[in-house]
Amino acid sequence: SKTRRRRGTPMAVHVDRRDQFARALWDECDRRRRGEWDEAARRVMNTALVRVALHEDPLRSAAQARRVRSVGPEAVRVLEAARGPVATEPGKYASAAAAVLAALLELEKRAHPVPMRDLLTAAGALLESGRAFAPLTRLV
């Protein structure tokens, strides 16, 4: 069967929403970290965040993201409510996982092994405005 676009439907519906989804899941992970959530529930949401942010194909809807491994019903609920900008600032990342991988790739060209402090500093500079890692003393 052919899929037809309804008259008047904006093309933005077909835009890749991975960054928007990553922001929504990151915010949910932060909320769960501060609240009375159990460790397993936080871990599940963090896993969904990484899987969505690093997914190699565009994700255009919460229904499509549901098919990504480790994205369960709670994560889909968060994705369905995701609002805000779809695109990320040029040269920046909406997820810590993507920022760390990009920073690691660049730093490994210069030095091996890469010191953790240097990696986190470089990755932090790659995060979009309004996102930051916890203080290094809490991370290591």
Backbone as a chain_set.jsonl record, in Angstrom:
{"seq": "SKTRRRRGTPMAVHVDRRDQFARALWDECDRRRRGEWDEAARRVMNTALVRVALHEDPLRSAAQARRVRSVGPEAVRVLEAARGPVATEPGKYASAAAAVLAALLELEKRAHPVPMRDLLTAAGALLESGRAFAPLTRLV", "coords": {"N": [[0.838, -1.183, 0.0], [0.424, 2.231, -0.724], [1.89, 5.052, 0.832], [0.491, 8.09, 1.606], [0.847, 11.568, 1.757], [-1.009, 13.701, 3.725], [-2.96, 16.425, 2.607], [-1.831, 19.625, 3.404], [-0.305, 18.797, 5.552], [2.55, 19.487, 7.362], [5.959, 19.266, 6.239], [7.791, 19.039, 8.239], [7.093, 17.05, 9.944], [8.416, 14.844, 9.175], [10.988, 15.042, 10.037], [14.202, 14.337, 11.477], [14.216, 13.407, 14.797], [15.98, 12.717, 16.791], [17.767, 14.291, 18.415], [15.976, 15.976, 19.768], [14.531, 14.022, 21.137], [16.623, 12.973, 22.686], [17.157, 15.16, 24.376], [14.731, 15.287, 25.808], [14.732, 12.783, 27.099], [17.084, 13.028, 28.612], [16.349, 15.102, 30.341], [14.349, 13.738, 31.716], [15.875, 11.72, 32.916], [17.422, 13.296, 34.644], [15.374, 14.256, 36.291], [14.549, 11.879, 37.47], [16.84, 11.216, 38.83], [16.912, 13.071, 40.851], [14.569, 12.58, 42.194], [12.492, 10.237, 44.013], [13.186, 7.695, 42.845], [13.891, 4.317, 41.979], [17.106, 2.761, 41.586], [17.239, 0.988, 39.387], [15.167, 1.874, 37.686], [16.146, 4.393, 36.931], [18.459, 3.607, 35.572], [17.373, 2.195, 33.407], [16.106, 4.272, 31.983], [18.344, 5.838, 31.375], [19.719, 4.074, 29.682], [17.928, 3.94, 27.532], [18.142, 6.599, 26.685], [20.838, 6.717, 25.739], [20.732, 4.789, 23.689], [18.842, 5.922, 21.921], [20.028, 8.422, 21.318], [22.396, 7.652, 20.045], [21.538, 6.191, 17.917], [21.776, 4.918, 14.654], [20.128, 5.497, 12.491], [17.731, 7.944, 11.288], [15.231, 9.064, 13.587], [11.932, 9.57, 13.552], [9.587, 9.632, 14.94], [7.875, 8.871, 18.044], [6.742, 6.373, 17.969], [8.34, 5.075, 16.091], [10.759, 5.148, 17.465], [10.162, 3.437, 19.513], [10.741, 0.94, 18.559], [13.43, 0.716, 18.839], [15.979, -0.995, 20.473], [15.824, -1.42, 23.973], [14.18, 0.754, 24.489], [11.581, 1.309, 26.295], [8.099, 1.237, 27.462], [7.852, 3.408, 29.338], [9.865, 5.176, 28.504], [8.94, 5.696, 25.918], [6.608, 7.084, 26.526], [7.731, 9.454, 27.5], [8.991, 10.324, 25.165], [6.826, 10.752, 23.469], [5.771, 13.028, 24.569], [7.705, 14.868, 24.039], [8.916, 18.057, 23.349], [9.981, 21.155, 21.874], [13.048, 22.442, 20.355], [14.138, 20.78, 17.38], [16.543, 20.528, 16.023], [20.078, 20.712, 16.757], [22.572, 22.943, 18.028], [25.06, 23.929, 15.665], [27.901, 21.834, 15.492], [27.639, 20.927, 18.076], [26.346, 18.67, 20.617], [23.389, 16.923, 21.651], [23.346, 14.945, 23.475], [25.168, 13.428, 26.139], [26.483, 11.038, 25.639], [27.018, 11.02, 22.852], [28.63, 13.316, 22.72], [30.831, 12.559, 24.313], [31.86, 10.39, 22.83], [32.592, 11.72, 20.432], [34.503, 13.524, 21.419], [36.386, 11.725, 22.439], [37.245, 10.467, 20.09], [38.554, 12.62, 18.82], [40.531, 13.3, 20.764], [42.019, 10.95, 20.961], [43.497, 11.007, 18.673], [45.574, 12.602, 19.331], [46.721, 11.762, 21.778], [47.38, 8.783, 23.607], [47.015, 6.685, 26.295], [43.881, 8.427, 26.9], [43.53, 10.928, 29.265], [41.035, 10.972, 31.828], [40.05, 13.418, 32.856], [40.707, 15.23, 30.798], [39.174, 14.173, 28.738], [36.516, 14.519, 29.715], [36.429, 17.3, 29.929], [36.782, 18.099, 27.25], [34.543, 16.836, 26.096], [32.481, 18.113, 27.482], [32.662, 20.653, 26.382], [31.57, 20.163, 23.941], [28.899, 19.791, 24.333], [25.534, 20.96, 23.896], [24.25, 24.284, 24.546], [23.184, 24.887, 27.876], [23.426, 22.322, 28.79], [25.39, 20.172, 30.807], [28.071, 18.342, 32.313], [28.12, 16.666, 35.483], [29.97, 17.977, 38.312], [33.422, 17.152, 38.168], [34.467, 15.91, 40.446], [32.321, 14.491, 41.428], [31.945, 12.617, 39.475], [34.144, 10.908, 39.187]], "CA": [[0.0, 0.0, 0.0], [1.177, 3.474, -0.824], [1.7, 6.027, 1.901], [0.241, 9.391, 1.022], [0.899, 12.692, 2.676], [-2.258, 14.456, 3.741], [-2.873, 17.814, 2.178], [-1.687, 20.552, 4.515], [0.584, 18.261, 6.581], [3.885, 20.069, 7.173], [7.043, 18.309, 6.023], [8.561, 18.927, 9.48], [6.7, 15.8, 10.591], [9.359, 13.815, 8.746], [12.315, 15.471, 10.457], [14.875, 13.482, 12.458], [13.962, 13.955, 16.132], [16.874, 12.094, 17.779], [18.263, 15.27, 19.38], [14.833, 16.363, 20.595], [14.271, 12.882, 22.01], [17.731, 12.888, 23.648], [16.926, 16.205, 25.383], [13.589, 14.892, 26.65], [15.155, 11.662, 27.955], [18.068, 13.558, 29.555], [15.587, 15.797, 31.379], [13.68, 12.709, 32.529], [16.92, 11.089, 33.739], [17.721, 14.252, 35.726], [14.233, 14.254, 37.209], [14.579, 10.614, 38.216], [18.005, 11.223, 39.714], [16.58, 13.906, 42.001], [13.364, 12.109, 42.86], [12.513, 8.984, 44.768], [13.122, 6.593, 41.896], [14.9, 3.311, 42.289], [18.276, 2.753, 40.709], [16.935, 0.251, 38.158], [14.35, 2.745, 36.823], [17.057, 5.403, 36.367], [19.341, 2.937, 34.628], [16.589, 1.886, 32.212], [15.925, 5.514, 31.235], [19.664, 6.201, 30.842], [19.993, 3.184, 28.552], [17.096, 4.407, 26.422], [18.743, 7.844, 26.225], [22.033, 6.423, 24.944], [20.313, 4.075, 22.477], [18.177, 6.868, 21.005], [20.99, 9.444, 20.892], [23.427, 7.078, 19.172], [20.926, 5.369, 16.869], [22.391, 5.318, 13.387], [19.121, 5.95, 11.535], [16.854, 9.0, 11.796], [14.028, 8.686, 14.321], [10.992, 10.637, 13.225], [8.409, 9.582, 15.81], [8.004, 8.032, 19.235], [6.397, 5.013, 17.555], [9.532, 4.512, 15.459], [11.758, 4.967, 18.526], [9.732, 2.282, 20.315], [11.358, -0.266, 17.996], [14.848, 0.705, 19.199], [16.225, -1.847, 21.629], [15.908, -0.783, 25.292], [13.236, 1.859, 24.626], [10.36, 0.698, 26.805], [6.889, 2.055, 27.533], [8.073, 4.667, 30.068], [10.644, 6.056, 27.62], [8.05, 6.105, 24.822], [5.742, 8.12, 27.092], [8.536, 10.676, 27.533], [9.218, 10.739, 23.777], [5.567, 11.264, 22.919], [5.56, 14.365, 25.124], [8.872, 15.696, 23.712], [8.667, 19.326, 22.662], [11.181, 21.977, 21.798], [13.758, 22.426, 19.077], [14.523, 19.476, 16.844], [17.959, 20.59, 15.652], [21.061, 21.088, 17.768], [23.522, 23.955, 17.578], [26.12, 23.337, 14.84], [29.106, 21.419, 16.2], [27.317, 20.55, 19.454], [25.578, 17.438, 20.754], [22.298, 16.966, 22.62], [23.524, 13.876, 24.462], [26.524, 13.251, 26.665], [27.093, 9.873, 24.988], [27.559, 11.443, 21.561], [29.718, 14.263, 22.978], [31.993, 11.814, 24.805], [32.435, 9.64, 21.711], [33.242, 12.667, 19.527], [35.702, 14.023, 22.099], [37.347, 10.623, 22.499], [37.796, 10.305, 18.743], [39.502, 13.704, 18.589], [41.66, 13.239, 21.7], [42.856, 9.778, 20.664], [44.409, 11.363, 17.582], [46.702, 13.32, 19.928], [47.356, 11.062, 22.901], [46.763, 7.518, 24.01], [45.607, 6.76, 26.672], [43.325, 9.76, 27.113], [43.17, 11.16, 30.672], [39.6, 11.162, 32.039], [39.771, 14.85, 33.016], [40.759, 15.837, 29.466], [38.018, 13.681, 27.985], [35.297, 15.165, 30.199], [36.513, 18.717, 29.59], [36.531, 18.213, 25.809], [33.152, 16.445, 25.841], [31.635, 19.178, 28.015], [32.667, 21.759, 25.422], [30.777, 19.757, 22.778], [27.475, 19.736, 24.671], [24.8, 22.168, 23.544], [24.007, 25.232, 25.636], [22.224, 24.438, 28.875], [23.76, 20.961, 29.225], [26.722, 20.095, 31.402], [28.348, 17.189, 33.149], [28.242, 16.934, 36.913], [31.359, 18.287, 38.64], [34.306, 16.005, 38.021], [34.648, 15.229, 41.729], [31.2, 13.562, 41.608], [31.948, 11.616, 38.412], [35.241, 9.932, 39.344]], "C": [[0.873, 1.233, 0.0], [0.868, 4.372, 0.365], [1.539, 7.383, 1.251], [0.28, 10.455, 2.109], [-0.41, 13.445, 2.576], [-2.013, 15.891, 3.325], [-2.783, 18.709, 3.416], [-0.789, 20.042, 5.636], [1.985, 18.83, 6.363], [4.942, 18.991, 7.026], [7.875, 18.12, 7.29], [8.227, 17.648, 10.237], [7.734, 14.717, 10.307], [10.807, 14.128, 9.117], [12.886, 14.49, 11.48], [14.76, 14.133, 13.831], [14.884, 13.365, 17.195], [17.353, 13.084, 18.828], [17.15, 15.735, 20.309], [14.511, 15.257, 21.596], [15.36, 12.761, 23.077], [17.556, 13.928, 24.754], [15.823, 15.801, 26.348], [13.988, 13.761, 27.601], [16.183, 12.121, 28.984], [17.34, 14.269, 30.692], [14.881, 14.802, 32.3], [14.687, 11.995, 33.431], [17.293, 11.994, 34.904], [16.611, 14.254, 36.765], [14.247, 12.997, 38.072], [15.769, 10.547, 39.161], [17.695, 11.993, 40.986], [15.413, 13.365, 42.799], [13.575, 10.81, 43.612], [12.354, 7.782, 43.838], [14.164, 5.555, 42.29], [15.991, 3.314, 41.22], [17.989, 2.062, 39.378], [16.127, 1.117, 37.189], [15.208, 3.83, 36.177], [17.945, 4.788, 35.306], [18.625, 2.629, 33.313], [16.417, 3.14, 31.354], [17.246, 5.99, 30.638], [20.02, 5.354, 29.632], [19.191, 3.612, 27.336], [17.674, 5.684, 25.829], [19.933, 7.578, 25.306], [21.646, 5.741, 23.631], [19.676, 5.011, 21.457], [19.204, 7.855, 20.453], [22.006, 8.907, 19.891], [22.85, 6.203, 18.06], [21.407, 5.85, 15.509], [21.393, 5.815, 12.345], [18.288, 7.072, 12.136], [15.653, 8.404, 12.535], [13.05, 9.839, 14.188], [9.76, 10.66, 14.119], [8.698, 8.704, 17.02], [7.689, 6.581, 18.886], [7.589, 4.331, 16.893], [10.605, 4.247, 16.511], [11.419, 3.764, 19.401], [10.402, 0.996, 19.84], [12.861, -0.354, 18.275], [15.001, -0.129, 20.466], [16.401, -0.995, 22.884], [15.009, 0.446, 25.463], [11.887, 1.249, 24.995], [9.208, 1.682, 26.888], [7.069, 3.39, 28.259], [8.853, 5.663, 29.211], [9.777, 6.548, 26.467], [7.098, 7.199, 25.301], [6.471, 9.468, 27.119], [8.73, 11.212, 26.111], [7.957, 11.321, 23.144], [5.28, 12.68, 23.397], [6.692, 15.339, 24.766], [8.467, 16.92, 22.902], [9.985, 20.082, 22.594], [11.883, 21.817, 20.469], [14.172, 21.011, 18.668], [16.025, 19.458, 16.581], [18.814, 21.019, 16.84], [21.969, 22.154, 17.175], [24.61, 23.287, 16.732], [27.367, 23.018, 15.667], [28.894, 21.005, 17.64], [26.463, 19.288, 19.451], [24.53, 17.584, 21.852], [22.457, 15.908, 23.695], [24.983, 13.774, 24.883], [27.225, 12.094, 25.97], [27.734, 10.267, 23.66], [28.735, 12.399, 21.749], [30.983, 13.546, 23.442], [32.649, 11.031, 23.667], [33.164, 10.559, 20.733], [34.539, 13.198, 20.137], [36.786, 12.945, 22.155], [38.02, 10.404, 21.151], [38.849, 11.373, 18.459], [40.74, 13.595, 19.49], [42.574, 12.054, 21.419], [43.803, 10.028, 19.503], [45.681, 11.996, 18.136], [47.442, 12.53, 20.994], [46.615, 9.767, 23.185], [47.551, 6.977, 25.192], [45.181, 8.203, 26.934], [42.97, 9.914, 28.593], [41.674, 11.498, 30.812], [39.24, 12.64, 32.147], [39.751, 15.548, 31.652], [39.546, 15.429, 28.632], [36.744, 14.404, 28.408], [35.282, 16.661, 29.89], [36.184, 18.921, 28.112], [35.082, 17.875, 25.476], [32.197, 17.516, 26.341], [31.554, 20.363, 27.067], [31.827, 21.436, 24.188], [29.279, 19.668, 23.064], [26.8, 21.049, 24.303], [24.588, 23.04, 24.774], [22.956, 24.684, 26.595], [22.472, 23.018, 29.363], [25.172, 20.96, 29.782], [26.854, 18.788, 32.17], [28.311, 17.616, 34.613], [29.697, 17.302, 37.186], [32.213, 17.024, 38.637], [34.476, 15.235, 39.318], [33.515, 14.24, 41.984], [31.222, 12.431, 40.597], [33.01, 10.548, 38.609], [35.591, 9.73, 40.781]], "O": [[1.924, 1.273, 0.64], [-0.267, 4.438, 0.837], [2.366, 7.783, 0.432], [-0.194, 10.253, 3.227], [-0.866, 13.785, 1.485], [-0.988, 16.487, 3.655], [-3.565, 18.564, 4.355], [-0.529, 20.778, 6.588], [2.55, 18.669, 5.281], [4.831, 17.921, 7.625], [8.598, 17.13, 7.403], [9.005, 17.212, 11.086], [7.909, 13.789, 11.097], [11.736, 13.538, 8.566], [12.142, 13.886, 12.253], [15.161, 15.283, 14.01], [14.603, 13.497, 18.386], [17.35, 12.763, 20.017], [17.365, 15.872, 21.514], [14.248, 15.531, 22.767], [15.063, 12.481, 24.239], [17.776, 13.63, 25.928], [15.963, 15.955, 27.561], [13.621, 13.78, 28.775], [16.159, 11.651, 30.122], [17.664, 14.072, 31.863], [14.824, 15.001, 33.514], [14.382, 11.699, 34.586], [17.464, 11.521, 36.027], [16.872, 14.254, 37.968], [13.984, 13.06, 39.273], [15.699, 9.88, 40.194], [18.149, 11.626, 42.069], [15.288, 13.673, 43.985], [14.703, 10.359, 43.813], [11.469, 6.951, 44.041], [15.197, 5.889, 42.87], [15.802, 3.807, 40.108], [18.461, 2.521, 38.338], [16.384, 1.091, 35.986], [15.018, 4.152, 35.004], [18.161, 5.386, 34.252], [19.2, 2.784, 32.236], [16.567, 3.081, 30.134], [17.269, 6.492, 29.514], [20.567, 5.868, 28.656], [19.72, 3.644, 26.224], [17.698, 5.845, 24.609], [20.022, 8.15, 24.219], [22.18, 6.082, 22.575], [19.944, 4.901, 20.26], [19.243, 8.095, 19.246], [22.429, 9.629, 18.988], [23.6, 5.545, 17.339], [21.44, 7.052, 15.244], [21.79, 6.496, 11.399], [18.148, 7.153, 13.356], [15.13, 7.361, 12.142], [13.311, 10.948, 14.654], [8.972, 11.604, 14.063], [9.633, 7.904, 17.022], [8.295, 5.663, 19.437], [7.823, 3.142, 17.108], [11.288, 3.225, 16.451], [12.317, 3.142, 19.969], [10.608, 0.072, 20.626], [13.491, -1.37, 17.986], [14.232, 0.024, 21.415], [17.063, 0.042, 22.843], [15.08, 1.112, 26.496], [11.154, 0.748, 24.142], [9.322, 2.823, 26.44], [6.499, 4.398, 27.841], [8.538, 6.853, 29.195], [9.875, 7.713, 26.081], [6.814, 8.14, 24.56], [5.883, 10.5, 26.795], [8.641, 12.419, 25.883], [8.028, 12.275, 22.37], [4.615, 13.448, 22.701], [6.643, 16.508, 25.15], [7.763, 16.815, 21.897], [10.979, 19.677, 23.196], [11.385, 21.145, 19.565], [14.506, 20.172, 19.505], [16.699, 18.474, 16.886], [18.32, 21.613, 17.799], [22.114, 22.248, 15.957], [25.04, 22.18, 17.058], [27.826, 23.848, 16.451], [29.861, 20.755, 18.36], [25.925, 18.89, 18.418], [24.746, 18.272, 22.85], [21.778, 15.961, 24.72], [25.899, 14.002, 24.092], [28.432, 12.155, 25.735], [28.87, 9.886, 23.38], [29.727, 12.311, 21.025], [32.084, 13.888, 23.012], [33.875, 11.016, 23.559], [34.244, 10.214, 20.254], [35.553, 13.307, 19.449], [37.965, 13.23, 21.94], [39.229, 10.18, 21.084], [39.913, 11.07, 17.92], [41.865, 13.777, 19.025], [43.784, 12.149, 21.621], [44.809, 9.331, 19.364], [46.736, 11.94, 17.505], [48.665, 12.622, 21.097], [45.398, 9.67, 23.026], [48.764, 6.827, 25.04], [46.014, 9.081, 27.16], [42.193, 9.12, 29.125], [41.125, 12.235, 29.993], [38.231, 13.071, 31.589], [38.87, 16.366, 31.387], [38.97, 16.245, 27.913], [35.975, 14.854, 27.559], [34.222, 17.224, 29.617], [35.403, 19.806, 27.761], [34.46, 18.555, 24.66], [31.197, 17.8, 25.682], [30.51, 21.006, 26.955], [31.417, 22.345, 23.467], [28.48, 19.49, 22.145], [27.408, 22.116, 24.384], [24.733, 22.579, 25.906], [21.964, 24.09, 26.172], [21.782, 22.558, 30.272], [26.046, 21.667, 29.281], [25.863, 18.209, 32.615], [28.455, 18.797, 34.928], [30.573, 16.977, 36.385], [31.764, 15.958, 39.06], [34.617, 14.012, 39.287], [33.717, 13.248, 42.684], [30.596, 11.395, 40.816], [32.799, 9.394, 38.234], [36.487, 8.947, 41.094]]}, "num_chains": 1, "name": "protein.A"}
